[in-house]
Amino acid sequence: MSESSPHATSAKVWKGLAVAGGLYLCWFYFDQRVVRLEEEIAGLKEEVKVLAPLSNVMRGYRPDSSANSNDYLPQQATGPANVPEFGQDHPLAWCPATQNGGEEWLELHFGEAVLAMEIRLHLNLNPGAVRQVLGGAEAGELSELWLGDFGAEPEPVVSLKSPIPLVRVRFNLDTTRVEGWNQVDAVALIDESGAVHWARKARASSSWGNSPH
């Protein structure tokens, strides 16, 4: 039997190394493409989060016209927050009947007096319209607890200087402050122990659910 010459063996080795090197380069190139693709997808997800609220101010946009009889009504602002994420138009939030219409209000009832230290809002869509917060007992006039501008904060907090017994809390909005539909997902009172109390009943100046559309 003939044996391969040293030159032939060396050529085979170099050929094998060349193939292995080519395969490695192909794998490295593919891996880099995958990494770049993952980065691009992550970037697109972030852009969607930003564009979602912006898309809601586009001309002709309206909340879901297939909503059922309870969607967007004041009672959607009762109970724990249940809109999946900020920037999302959702029927499980209160929405006034018109956008950019000016003065609106939402009043929440907590069932019994809560010795509150904080008021926490969950504003799922186009926050910034709330201009005043009032609070008080079951009946009678409400006292001003806060006045100002939350800006674009989706979960603003009103910290009270001392514990105040609250049964009702009312939010006055100026919907011309922020273009588009302004929605409220939920409101909570936080007592001295840190316990969370969600609203049980609600009423409002208007709602998309009760408006003709």
Secondary structure, DSSP 8 states (H G I E B T S, - for coil): -----HHHHHHHHHHHHHHHHHHHHHHHHHHHHHHHHHHHHHHHHHHHHHHHHHHTTSTT--S-TT--TTTTSGGGGSSS---SSTT---TTSB--SSSS-SEEEEEEEEEEEEEEEEEEEE--BS---EEEEEEE-SSS--EEEEES--TT-SS-EEEEEEEEEEEEEEEEEETTSSSS--BB-EEEEEETT--EEE--EEEES--GGGS--
